[in-house]
């Protein structure tokens, strides 16, 4: 636990200059307190004029931020790790750009657990969401903490799958201060994660609002905390591919689930596979590539209920791509009323998902 002097020095340093400049100053001085005792000539050498001016004029909100941080850190389950702490996560420390500060809410011991990142689209297909949950659940049961970004879509599904496994072994890395939750739609998920013994992490000070540029930056932490990164669904231009690239640059395994050649959400995964990511069809495929943990490796997620003969014929006609009602009528030759009734039964059984635009998609096993 930092004392008040150390906390104030860290916050003044990180709020005054950027992380690169802060690292240079720390390398010269050895500690944030000593940074503020450096002679003017050393500061002139380390900082360009604009940062030198910022260093000499701390932000007006600094005193308020220090007071807010002290009050926040006094709450149970709240903590702050700084670069150089003995229990700073070694996997993250080994990356090219480890954060100077890690604000923590929840079970900090998870930072020492074997971990796997699961990332993907904010607008996944029904199958993509199912895959994220199923893989996360199986991998959490096998002993891995699931790391993701608390975003809508695949991130949320991955956290949910890990929580469904029991034990709360999931880490959410966010792009705002920990005194707020973004997106607000995931406030309930964040509360559930913390109640179950999970962990929320941010490098950003309390009060940091939603800023688009911060989300790609936090992806390096998701990759850095993990032994590997699984991409479930992603467009060719997406933050998930940034995370995968950062994982590869850090020497971590990259996995990708293939999808339909007709789905834009599969193109990012296919691009990763062409670039050398490991194609995986089951959680066991992931586990076989990672170091054994000595934990019992869980069987694949349970199968959906056995369909009737007629339903099986309909599922085979659907394939696994999204399909319209008219296309299904043409394939099956069923009347619309009969087809709608069968689709509803399959939807209630969890075997078919109803998509936007009057499309339907079969839910396969993750």
LOLO-250181 format. One record per residue (C-alpha): chain; x, y, z; residue number from 0. Coordinates in steps of 0.1 Angstrom, whole numbers. Example, Ala and Ser with C-alpha at 12.3 -4.5 7.8 and 13.67 -1.06 7.14 Angstrom:
// residues 2
<pt balum="A" u="123" v="-45" w="78" vexlum="0"/>
<pt balum="A" u="137" v="-11" w="71" vexlum="1"/>
This chain:
// residues 366
<pt balum="A" u="0" v="0" w="0" vexlum="0"/>
<pt balum="A" u="14" v="34" w="-10" vexlum="1"/>
<pt balum="A" u="17" v="60" w="17" vexlum="2"/>
<pt balum="A" u="2" v="94" w="10" vexlum="3"/>
<pt balum="A" u="36" v="110" w="-2" vexlum="4"/>
<pt balum="A" u="42" v="82" w="-27" vexlum="5"/>
<pt balum="A" u="7" v="83" w="-40" vexlum="6"/>
<pt balum="A" u="8" v="121" w="-45" vexlum="7"/>
<pt balum="A" u="42" v="118" w="-63" vexlum="8"/>
<pt balum="A" u="30" v="90" w="-86" vexlum="9"/>
<pt balum="A" u="-2" v="109" w="-95" vexlum="10"/>
<pt balum="A" u="16" v="142" w="-100" vexlum="11"/>
<pt balum="A" u="41" v="125" w="-123" vexlum="12"/>
<pt balum="A" u="16" v="106" w="-144" vexlum="13"/>
<pt balum="A" u="-9" v="134" w="-146" vexlum="14"/>
<pt balum="A" u="18" v="160" w="-157" vexlum="15"/>
<pt balum="A" u="37" v="141" w="-184" vexlum="16"/>
<pt balum="A" u="30" v="111" w="-206" vexlum="17"/>
<pt balum="A" u="41" v="76" w="-198" vexlum="18"/>
<pt balum="A" u="72" v="77" w="-220" vexlum="19"/>
<pt balum="A" u="85" v="108" w="-204" vexlum="20"/>
<pt balum="A" u="76" v="95" w="-169" vexlum="21"/>
<pt balum="A" u="97" v="64" w="-176" vexlum="22"/>
<pt balum="A" u="127" v="85" w="-186" vexlum="23"/>
<pt balum="A" u="124" v="105" w="-154" vexlum="24"/>
<pt balum="A" u="120" v="74" w="-133" vexlum="25"/>
<pt balum="A" u="151" v="58" w="-149" vexlum="26"/>
<pt balum="A" u="171" v="89" w="-140" vexlum="27"/>
<pt balum="A" u="158" v="94" w="-105" vexlum="28"/>
<pt balum="A" u="148" v="60" w="-93" vexlum="29"/>
<pt balum="A" u="115" v="69" w="-77" vexlum="30"/>
<pt balum="A" u="87" v="94" w="-83" vexlum="31"/>
<pt balum="A" u="96" v="114" w="-52" vexlum="32"/>
<pt balum="A" u="132" v="117" w="-64" vexlum="33"/>
<pt balum="A" u="120" v="129" w="-98" vexlum="34"/>
<pt balum="A" u="108" v="162" w="-83" vexlum="35"/>
<pt balum="A" u="143" v="167" w="-69" vexlum="36"/>
<pt balum="A" u="161" v="164" w="-102" vexlum="37"/>
<pt balum="A" u="181" v="195" w="-112" vexlum="38"/>
<pt balum="A" u="168" v="217" w="-139" vexlum="39"/>
<pt balum="A" u="195" v="207" w="-164" vexlum="40"/>
<pt balum="A" u="184" v="170" w="-161" vexlum="41"/>
<pt balum="A" u="148" v="179" w="-167" vexlum="42"/>
<pt balum="A" u="157" v="200" w="-197" vexlum="43"/>
<pt balum="A" u="176" v="170" w="-211" vexlum="44"/>
<pt balum="A" u="148" v="145" w="-205" vexlum="45"/>
<pt balum="A" u="118" v="166" w="-215" vexlum="46"/>
<pt balum="A" u="109" v="186" w="-246" vexlum="47"/>
<pt balum="A" u="97" v="221" w="-238" vexlum="48"/>
<pt balum="A" u="60" v="214" w="-238" vexlum="49"/>
<pt balum="A" u="63" v="185" w="-213" vexlum="50"/>
<pt balum="A" u="88" v="205" w="-193" vexlum="51"/>
<pt balum="A" u="62" v="233" w="-189" vexlum="52"/>
<pt balum="A" u="35" v="207" w="-180" vexlum="53"/>
<pt balum="A" u="59" v="192" w="-154" vexlum="54"/>
<pt balum="A" u="65" v="226" w="-138" vexlum="55"/>
<pt balum="A" u="28" v="234" w="-137" vexlum="56"/>
<pt balum="A" u="8" v="205" w="-122" vexlum="57"/>
<pt balum="A" u="-28" v="202" w="-133" vexlum="58"/>
<pt balum="A" u="-53" v="222" w="-113" vexlum="59"/>
<pt balum="A" u="-73" v="191" w="-104" vexlum="60"/>
<pt balum="A" u="-43" v="173" w="-89" vexlum="61"/>
<pt balum="A" u="-52" v="180" w="-52" vexlum="62"/>
<pt balum="A" u="-88" v="169" w="-58" vexlum="63"/>
<pt balum="A" u="-75" v="137" w="-76" vexlum="64"/>
<pt balum="A" u="-52" v="128" w="-48" vexlum="65"/>
<pt balum="A" u="-80" v="132" w="-22" vexlum="66"/>
<pt balum="A" u="-104" v="112" w="-43" vexlum="67"/>
<pt balum="A" u="-77" v="84" w="-48" vexlum="68"/>
<pt balum="A" u="-70" v="83" w="-10" vexlum="69"/>
<pt balum="A" u="-107" v="79" w="-3" vexlum="70"/>
<pt balum="A" u="-112" v="53" w="-30" vexlum="71"/>
<pt balum="A" u="-82" v="32" w="-19" vexlum="72"/>
<pt balum="A" u="-95" v="32" w="17" vexlum="73"/>
<pt balum="A" u="-125" v="11" w="4" vexlum="74"/>
<pt balum="A" u="-123" v="-27" w="7" vexlum="75"/>
<pt balum="A" u="-112" v="-45" w="-25" vexlum="76"/>
<pt balum="A" u="-96" v="-13" w="-39" vexlum="77"/>
<pt balum="A" u="-59" v="-12" w="-46" vexlum="78"/>
<pt balum="A" u="-32" v="4" w="-67" vexlum="79"/>
<pt balum="A" u="-1" v="-13" w="-82" vexlum="80"/>
<pt balum="A" u="28" v="7" w="-95" vexlum="81"/>
<pt balum="A" u="56" v="-3" w="-119" vexlum="82"/>
<pt balum="A" u="83" v="-18" w="-97" vexlum="83"/>
<pt balum="A" u="60" v="-34" w="-71" vexlum="84"/>
<pt balum="A" u="72" v="-69" w="-62" vexlum="85"/>
<pt balum="A" u="38" v="-83" w="-72" vexlum="86"/>
<pt balum="A" u="34" v="-64" w="-105" vexlum="87"/>
<pt balum="A" u="22" v="-90" w="-130" vexlum="88"/>
<pt balum="A" u="54" v="-105" w="-145" vexlum="89"/>
<pt balum="A" u="37" v="-113" w="-178" vexlum="90"/>
<pt balum="A" u="26" v="-77" w="-182" vexlum="91"/>
<pt balum="A" u="60" v="-64" w="-170" vexlum="92"/>
<pt balum="A" u="76" v="-84" w="-199" vexlum="93"/>
<pt balum="A" u="57" v="-64" w="-226" vexlum="94"/>
<pt balum="A" u="71" v="-34" w="-244" vexlum="95"/>
<pt balum="A" u="48" v="-9" w="-227" vexlum="96"/>
<pt balum="A" u="38" v="-19" w="-192" vexlum="97"/>
<pt balum="A" u="15" v="6" w="-175" vexlum="98"/>
<pt balum="A" u="30" v="28" w="-148" vexlum="99"/>
<pt balum="A" u="-1" v="24" w="-126" vexlum="100"/>
<pt balum="A" u="-27" v="-4" w="-123" vexlum="101"/>
<pt balum="A" u="-59" v="5" w="-105" vexlum="102"/>
<pt balum="A" u="-76" v="-26" w="-92" vexlum="103"/>
<pt balum="A" u="-110" v="-34" w="-79" vexlum="104"/>
<pt balum="A" u="-117" v="-69" w="-67" vexlum="105"/>
<pt balum="A" u="-95" v="-100" w="-62" vexlum="106"/>
<pt balum="A" u="-60" v="-89" w="-71" vexlum="107"/>
<pt balum="A" u="-47" v="-124" w="-67" vexlum="108"/>
<pt balum="A" u="-61" v="-132" w="-101" vexlum="109"/>
<pt balum="A" u="-32" v="-112" w="-116" vexlum="110"/>
<pt balum="A" u="-10" v="-141" w="-107" vexlum="111"/>
<pt balum="A" u="-33" v="-168" w="-122" vexlum="112"/>
<pt balum="A" u="-28" v="-184" w="-156" vexlum="113"/>
<pt balum="A" u="-49" v="-163" w="-179" vexlum="114"/>
<pt balum="A" u="-63" v="-163" w="-214" vexlum="115"/>
<pt balum="A" u="-77" v="-133" w="-233" vexlum="116"/>
<pt balum="A" u="-109" v="-138" w="-252" vexlum="117"/>
<pt balum="A" u="-119" v="-109" w="-275" vexlum="118"/>
<pt balum="A" u="-141" v="-102" w="-305" vexlum="119"/>
<pt balum="A" u="-168" v="-82" w="-321" vexlum="120"/>
<pt balum="A" u="-191" v="-58" w="-302" vexlum="121"/>
<pt balum="A" u="-219" v="-70" w="-325" vexlum="122"/>
<pt balum="A" u="-213" v="-108" w="-328" vexlum="123"/>
<pt balum="A" u="-236" v="-132" w="-345" vexlum="124"/>
<pt balum="A" u="-257" v="-154" w="-322" vexlum="125"/>
<pt balum="A" u="-232" v="-182" w="-327" vexlum="126"/>
<pt balum="A" u="-203" v="-159" w="-319" vexlum="127"/>
<pt balum="A" u="-218" v="-150" w="-286" vexlum="128"/>
<pt balum="A" u="-225" v="-187" w="-278" vexlum="129"/>
<pt balum="A" u="-189" v="-196" w="-288" vexlum="130"/>
<pt balum="A" u="-174" v="-169" w="-265" vexlum="131"/>
<pt balum="A" u="-195" v="-182" w="-235" vexlum="132"/>
<pt balum="A" u="-188" v="-218" w="-242" vexlum="133"/>
<pt balum="A" u="-150" v="-214" w="-247" vexlum="134"/>
<pt balum="A" u="-147" v="-191" w="-216" vexlum="135"/>
<pt balum="A" u="-167" v="-215" w="-194" vexlum="136"/>
<pt balum="A" u="-146" v="-245" w="-205" vexlum="137"/>
<pt balum="A" u="-113" v="-227" w="-201" vexlum="138"/>
<pt balum="A" u="-122" v="-212" w="-167" vexlum="139"/>
<pt balum="A" u="-131" v="-247" w="-155" vexlum="140"/>
<pt balum="A" u="-97" v="-258" w="-167" vexlum="141"/>
<pt balum="A" u="-80" v="-233" w="-145" vexlum="142"/>
<pt balum="A" u="-76" v="-202" w="-166" vexlum="143"/>
<pt balum="A" u="-87" v="-167" w="-156" vexlum="144"/>
<pt balum="A" u="-105" v="-152" w="-186" vexlum="145"/>
<pt balum="A" u="-94" v="-117" w="-195" vexlum="146"/>
<pt balum="A" u="-115" v="-93" w="-217" vexlum="147"/>
<pt balum="A" u="-126" v="-57" w="-219" vexlum="148"/>
<pt balum="A" u="-161" v="-55" w="-205" vexlum="149"/>
<pt balum="A" u="-174" v="-43" w="-238" vexlum="150"/>
<pt balum="A" u="-207" v="-53" w="-254" vexlum="151"/>
<pt balum="A" u="-207" v="-84" w="-274" vexlum="152"/>
<pt balum="A" u="-180" v="-110" w="-273" vexlum="153"/>
<pt balum="A" u="-162" v="-94" w="-243" vexlum="154"/>
<pt balum="A" u="-194" v="-95" w="-222" vexlum="155"/>
<pt balum="A" u="-201" v="-131" w="-233" vexlum="156"/>
<pt balum="A" u="-166" v="-142" w="-223" vexlum="157"/>
<pt balum="A" u="-169" v="-127" w="-188" vexlum="158"/>
<pt balum="A" u="-204" v="-144" w="-185" vexlum="159"/>
<pt balum="A" u="-190" v="-177" w="-195" vexlum="160"/>
<pt balum="A" u="-162" v="-175" w="-170" vexlum="161"/>
<pt balum="A" u="-186" v="-166" w="-142" vexlum="162"/>
<pt balum="A" u="-209" v="-195" w="-152" vexlum="163"/>
<pt balum="A" u="-180" v="-218" w="-145" vexlum="164"/>
<pt balum="A" u="-180" v="-207" w="-109" vexlum="165"/>
<pt balum="A" u="-151" v="-192" w="-89" vexlum="166"/>
<pt balum="A" u="-153" v="-157" w="-105" vexlum="167"/>
<pt balum="A" u="-120" v="-162" w="-124" vexlum="168"/>
<pt balum="A" u="-123" v="-133" w="-149" vexlum="169"/>
<pt balum="A" u="-105" v="-100" w="-153" vexlum="170"/>
<pt balum="A" u="-120" v="-70" w="-170" vexlum="171"/>
<pt balum="A" u="-96" v="-44" w="-183" vexlum="172"/>
<pt balum="A" u="-114" v="-11" w="-189" vexlum="173"/>
<pt balum="A" u="-106" v="22" w="-206" vexlum="174"/>
<pt balum="A" u="-120" v="46" w="-180" vexlum="175"/>
<pt balum="A" u="-114" v="53" w="-144" vexlum="176"/>
<pt balum="A" u="-127" v="26" w="-120" vexlum="177"/>
<pt balum="A" u="-152" v="50" w="-105" vexlum="178"/>
<pt balum="A" u="-174" v="45" w="-135" vexlum="179"/>
<pt balum="A" u="-186" v="17" w="-157" vexlum="180"/>
<pt balum="A" u="-186" v="18" w="-195" vexlum="181"/>
<pt balum="A" u="-208" v="8" w="-213" vexlum="182"/>
<pt balum="A" u="-235" v="15" w="-188" vexlum="183"/>
<pt balum="A" u="-254" v="-15" w="-201" vexlum="184"/>
<pt balum="A" u="-227" v="-37" w="-186" vexlum="185"/>
<pt balum="A" u="-230" v="-22" w="-151" vexlum="186"/>
<pt balum="A" u="-249" v="-53" w="-139" vexlum="187"/>
<pt balum="A" u="-222" v="-76" w="-154" vexlum="188"/>
<pt balum="A" u="-195" v="-55" w="-136" vexlum="189"/>
<pt balum="A" u="-214" v="-59" w="-103" vexlum="190"/>
<pt balum="A" u="-218" v="-96" w="-108" vexlum="191"/>
<pt balum="A" u="-181" v="-100" w="-117" vexlum="192"/>
<pt balum="A" u="-170" v="-83" w="-85" vexlum="193"/>
<pt balum="A" u="-195" v="-101" w="-63" vexlum="194"/>
<pt balum="A" u="-182" v="-134" w="-77" vexlum="195"/>
<pt balum="A" u="-146" v="-126" w="-69" vexlum="196"/>
<pt balum="A" u="-134" v="-113" w="-103" vexlum="197"/>
<pt balum="A" u="-112" v="-83" w="-109" vexlum="198"/>
<pt balum="A" u="-115" v="-50" w="-128" vexlum="199"/>
<pt balum="A" u="-83" v="-33" w="-139" vexlum="200"/>
<pt balum="A" u="-75" v="1" w="-154" vexlum="201"/>
<pt balum="A" u="-44" v="22" w="-160" vexlum="202"/>
<pt balum="A" u="-64" v="54" w="-159" vexlum="203"/>
<pt balum="A" u="-69" v="76" w="-129" vexlum="204"/>
<pt balum="A" u="-102" v="80" w="-112" vexlum="205"/>
<pt balum="A" u="-125" v="104" w="-130" vexlum="206"/>
<pt balum="A" u="-111" v="95" w="-164" vexlum="207"/>
<pt balum="A" u="-141" v="97" w="-188" vexlum="208"/>
<pt balum="A" u="-149" v="77" w="-219" vexlum="209"/>
<pt balum="A" u="-122" v="86" w="-245" vexlum="210"/>
<pt balum="A" u="-121" v="67" w="-277" vexlum="211"/>
<pt balum="A" u="-83" v="67" w="-279" vexlum="212"/>
<pt balum="A" u="-80" v="49" w="-245" vexlum="213"/>
<pt balum="A" u="-97" v="17" w="-256" vexlum="214"/>
<pt balum="A" u="-71" v="6" w="-282" vexlum="215"/>
<pt balum="A" u="-44" v="14" w="-256" vexlum="216"/>
<pt balum="A" u="-60" v="-8" w="-229" vexlum="217"/>
<pt balum="A" u="-59" v="-37" w="-254" vexlum="218"/>
<pt balum="A" u="-22" v="-41" w="-248" vexlum="219"/>
<pt balum="A" u="-30" v="-48" w="-211" vexlum="220"/>
<pt balum="A" u="-55" v="-75" w="-221" vexlum="221"/>
<pt balum="A" u="-29" v="-91" w="-242" vexlum="222"/>
<pt balum="A" u="-1" v="-86" w="-217" vexlum="223"/>
<pt balum="A" u="-19" v="-102" w="-188" vexlum="224"/>
<pt balum="A" u="-26" v="-134" w="-208" vexlum="225"/>
<pt balum="A" u="-7" v="-164" w="-220" vexlum="226"/>
<pt balum="A" u="-27" v="-164" w="-252" vexlum="227"/>
<pt balum="A" u="-54" v="-146" w="-270" vexlum="228"/>
<pt balum="A" u="-85" v="-161" w="-286" vexlum="229"/>
<pt balum="A" u="-104" v="-141" w="-312" vexlum="230"/>
<pt balum="A" u="-139" v="-153" w="-315" vexlum="231"/>
<pt balum="A" u="-153" v="-130" w="-342" vexlum="232"/>
<pt balum="A" u="-138" v="-99" w="-357" vexlum="233"/>
<pt balum="A" u="-141" v="-77" w="-388" vexlum="234"/>
<pt balum="A" u="-109" v="-70" w="-407" vexlum="235"/>
<pt balum="A" u="-105" v="-36" w="-391" vexlum="236"/>
<pt balum="A" u="-112" v="-40" w="-354" vexlum="237"/>
<pt balum="A" u="-98" v="-36" w="-320" vexlum="238"/>
<pt balum="A" u="-97" v="-73" w="-315" vexlum="239"/>
<pt balum="A" u="-70" v="-76" w="-342" vexlum="240"/>
<pt balum="A" u="-50" v="-50" w="-324" vexlum="241"/>
<pt balum="A" u="-51" v="-71" w="-293" vexlum="242"/>
<pt balum="A" u="-41" v="-102" w="-312" vexlum="243"/>
<pt balum="A" u="-12" v="-84" w="-328" vexlum="244"/>
<pt balum="A" u="0" v="-71" w="-294" vexlum="245"/>
<pt balum="A" u="-3" v="-106" w="-280" vexlum="246"/>
<pt balum="A" u="18" v="-120" w="-309" vexlum="247"/>
<pt balum="A" u="44" v="-92" w="-304" vexlum="248"/>
<pt balum="A" u="46" v="-102" w="-268" vexlum="249"/>
<pt balum="A" u="53" v="-138" w="-277" vexlum="250"/>
<pt balum="A" u="19" v="-151" w="-267" vexlum="251"/>
<pt balum="A" u="-2" v="-177" w="-286" vexlum="252"/>
<pt balum="A" u="-29" v="-164" w="-308" vexlum="253"/>
<pt balum="A" u="-60" v="-185" w="-316" vexlum="254"/>
<pt balum="A" u="-89" v="-178" w="-339" vexlum="255"/>
<pt balum="A" u="-123" v="-195" w="-345" vexlum="256"/>
<pt balum="A" u="-131" v="-198" w="-381" vexlum="257"/>
<pt balum="A" u="-165" v="-188" w="-394" vexlum="258"/>
<pt balum="A" u="-186" v="-186" w="-425" vexlum="259"/>
<pt balum="A" u="-169" v="-172" w="-456" vexlum="260"/>
<pt balum="A" u="-200" v="-151" w="-461" vexlum="261"/>
<pt balum="A" u="-198" v="-134" w="-427" vexlum="262"/>
<pt balum="A" u="-180" v="-101" w="-423" vexlum="263"/>
<pt balum="A" u="-175" v="-110" w="-387" vexlum="264"/>
<pt balum="A" u="-154" v="-140" w="-397" vexlum="265"/>
<pt balum="A" u="-130" v="-122" w="-420" vexlum="266"/>
<pt balum="A" u="-107" v="-109" w="-392" vexlum="267"/>
<pt balum="A" u="-103" v="-144" w="-378" vexlum="268"/>
<pt balum="A" u="-96" v="-158" w="-413" vexlum="269"/>
<pt balum="A" u="-70" v="-131" w="-417" vexlum="270"/>
<pt balum="A" u="-53" v="-141" w="-384" vexlum="271"/>
<pt balum="A" u="-53" v="-177" w="-394" vexlum="272"/>
<pt balum="A" u="-36" v="-169" w="-427" vexlum="273"/>
<pt balum="A" u="-10" v="-149" w="-407" vexlum="274"/>
<pt balum="A" u="-3" v="-179" w="-385" vexlum="275"/>
<pt balum="A" u="-29" v="-179" w="-357" vexlum="276"/>
<pt balum="A" u="-40" v="-213" w="-346" vexlum="277"/>
<pt balum="A" u="-73" v="-224" w="-359" vexlum="278"/>
<pt balum="A" u="-94" v="-238" w="-331" vexlum="279"/>
<pt balum="A" u="-127" v="-255" w="-330" vexlum="280"/>
<pt balum="A" u="-130" v="-264" w="-294" vexlum="281"/>
<pt balum="A" u="-116" v="-253" w="-260" vexlum="282"/>
<pt balum="A" u="-95" v="-285" w="-260" vexlum="283"/>
<pt balum="A" u="-76" v="-272" w="-291" vexlum="284"/>
<pt balum="A" u="-66" v="-241" w="-270" vexlum="285"/>
<pt balum="A" u="-56" v="-261" w="-240" vexlum="286"/>
<pt balum="A" u="-34" v="-284" w="-260" vexlum="287"/>
<pt balum="A" u="-13" v="-254" w="-271" vexlum="288"/>
<pt balum="A" u="-8" v="-240" w="-236" vexlum="289"/>
<pt balum="A" u="13" v="-252" w="-208" vexlum="290"/>
<pt balum="A" u="-4" v="-279" w="-187" vexlum="291"/>
<pt balum="A" u="-17" v="-265" w="-154" vexlum="292"/>
<pt balum="A" u="-22" v="-297" w="-136" vexlum="293"/>
<pt balum="A" u="-59" v="-289" w="-134" vexlum="294"/>
<pt balum="A" u="-86" v="-312" w="-147" vexlum="295"/>
<pt balum="A" u="-93" v="-304" w="-183" vexlum="296"/>
<pt balum="A" u="-131" v="-301" w="-186" vexlum="297"/>
<pt balum="A" u="-150" v="-318" w="-214" vexlum="298"/>
<pt balum="A" u="-165" v="-296" w="-241" vexlum="299"/>
<pt balum="A" u="-197" v="-277" w="-233" vexlum="300"/>
<pt balum="A" u="-228" v="-299" w="-231" vexlum="301"/>
<pt balum="A" u="-247" v="-306" w="-263" vexlum="302"/>
<pt balum="A" u="-281" v="-290" w="-271" vexlum="303"/>
<pt balum="A" u="-311" v="-313" w="-268" vexlum="304"/>
<pt balum="A" u="-315" v="-339" w="-295" vexlum="305"/>
<pt balum="A" u="-338" v="-326" w="-323" vexlum="306"/>
<pt balum="A" u="-366" v="-345" w="-338" vexlum="307"/>
<pt balum="A" u="-363" v="-360" w="-372" vexlum="308"/>
<pt balum="A" u="-382" v="-331" w="-388" vexlum="309"/>
<pt balum="A" u="-362" v="-305" w="-368" vexlum="310"/>
<pt balum="A" u="-330" v="-322" w="-378" vexlum="311"/>
<pt balum="A" u="-339" v="-319" w="-415" vexlum="312"/>
<pt balum="A" u="-347" v="-282" w="-409" vexlum="313"/>
<pt balum="A" u="-314" v="-276" w="-391" vexlum="314"/>
<pt balum="A" u="-295" v="-293" w="-419" vexlum="315"/>
<pt balum="A" u="-313" v="-271" w="-445" vexlum="316"/>
<pt balum="A" u="-303" v="-240" w="-425" vexlum="317"/>
<pt balum="A" u="-266" v="-248" w="-424" vexlum="318"/>
<pt balum="A" u="-247" v="-224" w="-402" vexlum="319"/>
<pt balum="A" u="-250" v="-191" w="-421" vexlum="320"/>
<pt balum="A" u="-278" v="-166" w="-414" vexlum="321"/>
<pt balum="A" u="-308" v="-174" w="-437" vexlum="322"/>
<pt balum="A" u="-341" v="-158" w="-445" vexlum="323"/>
<pt balum="A" u="-375" v="-174" w="-440" vexlum="324"/>
<pt balum="A" u="-381" v="-173" w="-478" vexlum="325"/>
<pt balum="A" u="-349" v="-191" w="-484" vexlum="326"/>
<pt balum="A" u="-358" v="-218" w="-459" vexlum="327"/>
<pt balum="A" u="-392" v="-222" w="-474" vexlum="328"/>
<pt balum="A" u="-375" v="-228" w="-508" vexlum="329"/>
<pt balum="A" u="-351" v="-253" w="-494" vexlum="330"/>
<pt balum="A" u="-376" v="-273" w="-473" vexlum="331"/>
<pt balum="A" u="-408" v="-269" w="-492" vexlum="332"/>
<pt balum="A" u="-427" v="-263" w="-459" vexlum="333"/>
<pt balum="A" u="-456" v="-239" w="-456" vexlum="334"/>
<pt balum="A" u="-448" v="-207" w="-438" vexlum="335"/>
<pt balum="A" u="-470" v="-214" w="-408" vexlum="336"/>
<pt balum="A" u="-454" v="-249" w="-403" vexlum="337"/>
<pt balum="A" u="-419" v="-235" w="-408" vexlum="338"/>
<pt balum="A" u="-425" v="-206" w="-383" vexlum="339"/>
<pt balum="A" u="-438" v="-230" w="-357" vexlum="340"/>
<pt balum="A" u="-408" v="-253" w="-361" vexlum="341"/>
<pt balum="A" u="-384" v="-223" w="-359" vexlum="342"/>
<pt balum="A" u="-400" v="-211" w="-327" vexlum="343"/>
<pt balum="A" u="-396" v="-245" w="-311" vexlum="344"/>
<pt balum="A" u="-360" v="-246" w="-321" vexlum="345"/>
<pt balum="A" u="-355" v="-211" w="-308" vexlum="346"/>
<pt balum="A" u="-370" v="-220" w="-274" vexlum="347"/>
<pt balum="A" u="-347" v="-250" w="-273" vexlum="348"/>
<pt balum="A" u="-317" v="-228" w="-279" vexlum="349"/>
<pt balum="A" u="-309" v="-244" w="-312" vexlum="350"/>
<pt balum="A" u="-318" v="-215" w="-335" vexlum="351"/>
<pt balum="A" u="-313" v="-177" w="-330" vexlum="352"/>
<pt balum="A" u="-336" v="-151" w="-345" vexlum="353"/>
<pt balum="A" u="-315" v="-122" w="-360" vexlum="354"/>
<pt balum="A" u="-322" v="-87" w="-371" vexlum="355"/>
<pt balum="A" u="-336" v="-84" w="-407" vexlum="356"/>
<pt balum="A" u="-359" v="-115" w="-404" vexlum="357"/>
<pt balum="A" u="-329" v="-138" w="-405" vexlum="358"/>
<pt balum="A" u="-324" v="-170" w="-386" vexlum="359"/>
<pt balum="A" u="-291" v="-188" w="-377" vexlum="360"/>
<pt balum="A" u="-284" v="-222" w="-363" vexlum="361"/>
<pt balum="A" u="-266" v="-223" w="-330" vexlum="362"/>
<pt balum="A" u="-238" v="-249" w="-332" vexlum="363"/>
<pt balum="A" u="-218" v="-263" w="-304" vexlum="364"/>
<pt balum="A" u="-189" v="-241" w="-292" vexlum="365"/>
